[in-house]
């Protein structure tokens, strides 16, 4: 994916890439690169669900 005129150094085009270390943005004109920080994952809360998967509800 290309972000047009988004480079902070030269206002060039940024290309979004991924390698074994993670995702990064790289300018096509000047070579500027910047790591993209992954978004933190939200913890799953079982209390907000009906129950654990695979378990049947008790008959009342």
C-alpha positions in Angstrom: 0.0 0.0 0.0 1.3 3.4 -0.9 0.7 6.6 1.1 1.1 9.6 -1.3 3.0 12.7 0.0 3.2 11.3 3.5 7.0 11.3 4.2 8.0 13.6 7.1 11.4 14.4 5.5 10.8 15.0 1.8 6.9 14.8 1.4 7.5 11.8 -0.8 5.5 8.6 -1.1 5.6 6.0 1.7 5.3 2.3 1.0 4.1 0.0 3.7 6.1 -3.2 4.0 6.4 -6.2 6.3 9.4 -8.4 7.1 10.3 -10.9 9.8 10.8 -8.2 12.4 7.4 -6.5 11.8 5.7 -3.8 9.7 7.4 -0.6 8.6 7.0 2.4 6.3 9.6 3.3 3.8 9.9 6.4 1.6 10.3 5.6 -2.1 12.2 8.9 -2.8 14.6 9.5 0.1 14.8 6.1 1.8 13.4 7.2 5.2 12.0 4.2 7.2 9.9 4.0 10.3 8.7 1.0 12.3 4.9 0.7 12.8 4.1 -0.2 16.4 1.5 -3.0 16.7 -1.7 -2.2 18.4 -2.1 -3.7 21.9 -4.5 -6.6 22.0 -7.5 -6.4 24.3 -7.8 -9.0 27.0 -10.8 -11.3 26.5 -13.3 -11.2 29.4 -15.2 -14.4 29.9 -17.6 -12.7 32.4 -19.2 -10.8 29.5 -20.0 -13.9 27.5 -22.6 -16.6 28.1 -20.1 -19.2 29.1 -17.1 -21.1 27.9 -17.4 -22.7 24.5 -18.4 -26.3 24.4 -20.3 -26.3 27.8 -24.0 -26.7 28.0 -26.1 -24.5 30.2 -27.7 -26.1 33.3 -31.4 -26.9 33.0 -33.4 -24.8 35.5 
